Amino acid sequence: MKVYLDYSATTPVKPEVLDAMLPYLKDYYGNPSSLHSFGRENKKAIDTARDQIAKTFNAKPEEIFFTGGGSESDNWAIKGVAAALKTRGRHIITTNIEHHAVLHACQYLEKEGFEVTYLPVDEDGLISVEDLKNSIRKDTILITIMYANNEIGTLQPIEEIAAIAKENKIIFHTDAVQAYGHIKIDTQQLPVDMISISAHKLYGPKGVGALYLRKGTKIHNLIHGGAQERKKRAGTENIAGIVGFGKAAEMAYENLEEHVQHLTELRDYLLDEILDKIPYTKLNGHREKRLINNVNVSFEFIEGESMLLSLDMVGIAASSGSACTSGSLDPSHVLLSLGLSHEMAHGSLRLTLGDQNTKEEIDYVLEQLPPIVQRLRDMSPLYENIKEGVR
C-alpha cells in the first residue's frame, strides 16, 4: 500500500481543477493584456478566478492580487509595506516560528535599517497576546503573524491579534498558506489587512498564489514592469495556474464542512493511537487549537531522517518539518522554539492528511510505524539505558 501523508508540503491537483486548466494550456493562449479577442478571453478567465477567490474571503475582487506563490505573497506584503511606510516608522513585529519566507524577509529588512521584534511562543506554539501588546511602539508599522504553523499546526489567536493591530492603527498581515482551505476566513468580520495564500496547498497547481490586500492599505510593488494586476504586480499572468487556483478555492469552500469533519476524525484517530501505542512520544503543538489535518510528534531516542526513510520503504510519505528546509541538517527552528532539545527536535515526524486519505490507510500507518520506531530505538545506546533502568 502507498500512503501519502505530506499534504502540508503539497497536494495533488484535483481532476476538476485540471479540467478547468487544460483549455488555457492548449486552446486559449492569448496574452490577457492584448485588446483582441484572444486576449479578452483570457482576461475574462482571470477575472472569474479573482471573483471565485474573493467570495471565499467575503472580499471584493479588486482586493485579490495574483502572485507566483505563498513566498512571493509574504515577501510582497512585508517588504511592500515597509517601503511604503518607512518614513512613519521602521519597527515590525513577528514571531520566531514563522515560515522562512517571513523570517528571511524580516531579516533582509533588518539589514536595511528596520528593527524586528520576534515574539516567543509557549510550549504549544502560541504567542502571548500580552507580549504582543507590550511590544508595540510608536514606530511600529507592521505586525505579521501566521494563521497556522506549517510544521506543528498550531492556530494563533488571529482575531485578537487583528483587533490589537486595528486598535493601534498598525497594518496586520497573516500568512494563511496552511490555513486557507481548512478554515473560513471572513474579511468583513476579521480586521486583517493582508493575507497570503497558495494554490498548491488546496489541490490546485504549483507556482501560483495570491495576496488579499484590503482596499486602502499602502504598499509598494515588489515586481516592477508592466501594468498587470492593476499596476501592482508586473509580469504576464500564469493564466492556467490562476484558473486552476480559482477552481480549487471554489471547490474547497463549497465542501468545507465535509472536509473539516473527515480530516478532523482521521487526525484525532491517528494522533490518539500513536500516543497510546508508542511510549516516549510527545505531541508537538496545541492539542485543540491546531489544523484539522496536522499530526506532529517527537519520538525519543530516534533520528528523524532514518524514520522517514524507513516509512518510505513501506510506501508511507511523511516529513519531519517544512518541505522548504528538507535539505537542512539543522533541527527545526519551530520545535526548538517550543523548548524541545536538539535530540527531540531531530526525532520529529509530521503527518499531514488530505481528502484522499482513508481510515484503512491510517490503519496501515499505525501497523507500520510502531515496529519502525522500535527497530530504530533498539539501535540507540540511550534507549538501551532506559531498558536497563538508567535515565
N, C-alpha and C positions, 0 to 999 in steps of 0.2 A: 504493500500500500504506500502511496505517496501522499504526504500531508503538508500543505503549505500553511505555515503559521508565522508569516512575516509581513502581514498586511500593513503594518505601520511603516515599513520600508517602501512598499509599493503594492498596488493592487492590479489584478488583471483587468483588461478593458472588457466591459460587458458587451455582448453581441449587439444589443440595440444601439450602443454608443458607436461601435464600429460601423454599423449600417448607416448611421447618420453621417459619419465622417467620409465614407468612401466616395460619394459623388464629388466631394471637394478635393479629393486627391486625383480624380480622373477626369471628370466632365466639366466642373466649374473651376476654371483655372485663371480667371481674370484677376487683375490687381484691384482690390476694393477701393483704391484711391482714383481709379480711372472713371471717366464720365460715361463711357459707353455701357451697353447692356451687360457685357461680360463682367465689368467691374461692379455695376449696380447690383447684380445678383449676389455677389459675394459680400458686398456691403450690407445687404439686407440680412444675410445669414449671420453676420457678426452682430447686428442689432438684435436679432432674435435670441442669440445666445446671451447677450447682455441682459435682455429682459428676463430670460429664464433664471439667471443667477441673481438678479436684483430681487425677484419675487421670493427667493429663499431667504433673503435678509429683510424682507419688507422695506426695501430701499428703492431709491429712484434709479432708473437705468443709467443716468448720467453720472452716478456715483461709483460705477463699476468700471475699472480700468484693467485691461488685459496685459499680462506680463509674460515673461519666459518661465515662471515658476515661483514657488514659495520663497526661495532665497532671494530672488530679484525683488519680490514684493517687500520683503523685510528690509533689504538694503535701501530701496527707494524710500520707504516710509521713514526710516531713521535718518539717512543722510539728507533726504529732501527737506524734512522739517528742520534739521539742524542748519542747513544752508539758508533756509527762508527766515529763521528766527534768531540767527546768531547775534544780531545787534540787540536783541531783547534779553538774551541770556545764553549761557553755554553749559548748563547743567542738565544731565539726563539721568533718569532712574530706571534701572532694570533689575534682574535677578541673576544669581550666579548659576542657575540651572537652565538658562535659555539655550535654544538651538544655536549652533555656531554661526549661523547666518546673522543672528542678532548680536552675539558676543563679539564676533570679529568686526562687525560694522561699528560697534561701540568702541572697540579698541583702536580702530582706524581713526575715529573722531578724537580720541584722547591724544593721538599724535598731532592732530590738527588744533589742539588747544582747548578742547572741551573737557569737562570733568564728568565722570560717570560714577554713580553710586550703585554698587552691586548688592542688592538685598540678599541676606542669607535666608535659608529655609530651615524648617524644623525636620525632625526625623521622618516625617511623612511627605516632605517635599512642599509644604505650604509656607508661604510668606506670612509675616505678621503684618496685619493692617496698621497696627500702631507704629511699627518700624517704618512703613511707607509714609505715614503722616509726618513722622519725626524727620524724615529725610528730605522733605520738600523745603526748597529755599526760594528766595525771591527771584533768583535767576534760573529756576527750573523751567525748562521749555517742553520737555517730553518725558512721558512715562511709557515704557514698552515692556509689557509682561505677557508671557504666553498664556493662552487659554488653557491648554492641556499639554503636559510634558510628553515629549515624543518617546522617552525611554521608560519612565515609571508610570505614566498615565494620570498623574495627579492633576486634578482640576483646581485652578486658582479661584479665589473669590472675586471673579471678574466684575460682578455687579457692584460690589463695594469699592473696588479699585476705580471703576469708571466714575462712580459718584464722587469720590475724593478728587479725582482729576478735574471733573467738571466744576466742583465747588471752588477749586483753586485756579480755574481757568488755564489748566495745563492740557496740552494735546495728549491723548491716550491712544496708543497703538497696541493691538494684540496679535500675536502670531497664532492664528487659529487653524493652521495647516492640519493638525491632527484632530481637532475638534469638529471641523466643518464636515458635515455628512453624518455625524453622530449626535449632534446637539442642535436644537433650534436656537438660532441667533436672530433676535428681532431688534433691528437698529432703531426702531421707534420707541422701544422700551429700554434699550441698553445705550447709554450715552457714550459710546465709543466712537472715536474719530477715524480710525484706520484699522482695517482687518486684512491680514494676509491669508490667502488660501491657495490650494494647489489641486490640479485636476487628478493627478495620478494617485492621490490618496483615497479617492472615492469612485474607483472603477472607470476613470477617464484616462486620456493619453498623457504621456510624459512630455515635459517641455512646454507646458502652458500653465499659467497661474493667473491670479487676479489680485488687485488691491481695491478694497472698498475704501473710498475716500469721501467722508462726509462733506457735503457742499459747504464751502466757506473755509475749509481747512487750508492753511497756507503751506505750500510745498513747492520746492524746486524740482526740475526734471533730473532724472538720473541718466537718461539717454537722450542726447540731442541729435537733431537731424530734421526729418520731415514732420508733417503736421498730423500724423496718425494719433489716435486716442485723444482727440480734441487738443492736440498740440502738447500733450503731457508725456507721451512715450513714443519716441520716433522708431521707425522701422516697419517694413511691410508685415502685416499681421499673419500669424500662423492660422489660416482660416480653418483648415480641417481640425486642428487642435482645439480651437475656440468653439467650433460647432460641437465637437465631442464633449468639451467641458460643460457647455450648456445643457446637453442631453443628460450627462451623468449627474449634474446637480439637480436637474428636474426630477430624475428618477429617484435620487437619494431622498429627496424631501417628500415625494409622493408616497414612499414606502417607509417613512421614518419610524413609525410606531412599531411595525412588524420587525424592522431591522433591529431596533433597540431591544425588543423582547427576546429575539432569537440570540443575539450576541451576549446579552446580559446573562441569560440562562447558561450558555456554554462557558462563559468566563467564570462564573461562580462555581460551576461543577468542576472545571479544570483546576481552579485555584484551591478549592477545598480539598480535593483528592490529593494534590501534590503535597500540601501542608500536612495532610493526615498520613500519607503513605511514606513520606521521605523525611527522616529525622534530620536535625541540624540544618533546617531550611528556614529562610527568613523572607517574608513578603517585603517588597520594596514599593513605596508609595502608599497613599491613603487607601484604606480598605473600602470605604464607601465613596469618597469623593475622587473617583477615578474614571477613566474612559471605559466604556462598555465592553471594549474588546481587548483590554490590556491585562496581561499577567506578567509580572516581573518578580522573579525570586532569586535569591542568592543561596548557593549551596556551600557549606563549609567544606574545606579540605579538597577543593576541586579547582582545576584550571579551566576557565570557560571555553577556550578555543578547542580543547580536546573534547569537551562535551558537545560542542556544535558539530564537530567533525563526526563524532560517533552517532549523533542523531541523523546527520545527513546520510550516513552509510545505511541507515534503516529507512530512508525515504522521508525524513521529517526536516523541513526547512524552518529554522528559527534564527535568532540573533542574540547577541549579548549586549546590544545597545543600539545607538543610532547607526543607520546604514552609511551615513556620511563619514563616520570615523572607523569603519570596519578595518581599515588598513593600519590603524594605530595600535601600538603595543601598550599605550598608557591606559590606566584604568579610567572608567567613565567619570567625567567631572561632575555629573549629576549624582552618581552614587556616593562619591567622596563627599559631596556637599550634604548628604543625609547623615554623615558621620560614620559611614562604613570604612573599615580598614581596607588597605590595598588588596589584601588577600581575599576578603569577602567580595569586594567590587569585581575582582577578576573572576570570581566564581558565579557571576550573574547570568541569568537566562531570561530573555524577553520572548514571550509567546504572544503574538497578536493575531486575533481572529478576524474572519470575514464572512460575508454572506454565504459563501460556498462550503464552509465547514459544517460538518455533521457530528452528531454525538458519537457515531461509530468511529469517526476519525479521532475524536478526543479520547475515546476508549483505547484506541491503538497507541496513542501517545502515552497514556497512563500505563499501558502494558510495557512499553519500551523504555521509558525514562528511568524508573527506579533501578533496574539492573545496570543501566549505563552509569548512573551515579554511583552505585555500589562498586562496580568494577574499577572506576577511576579512584574512588576513595581507598580501595584496597591497595592501591599503589602509592598511597601517601603515608609517609612516616608520621605525620601529625595525627592522622586518623588511627594509626596503629597505637599511638599513645593513648588515644581515647578508649580504644577497645581494652587496653590494659589498665584503665582507670587513672591515667596520668593526663592532666589537662595542661 
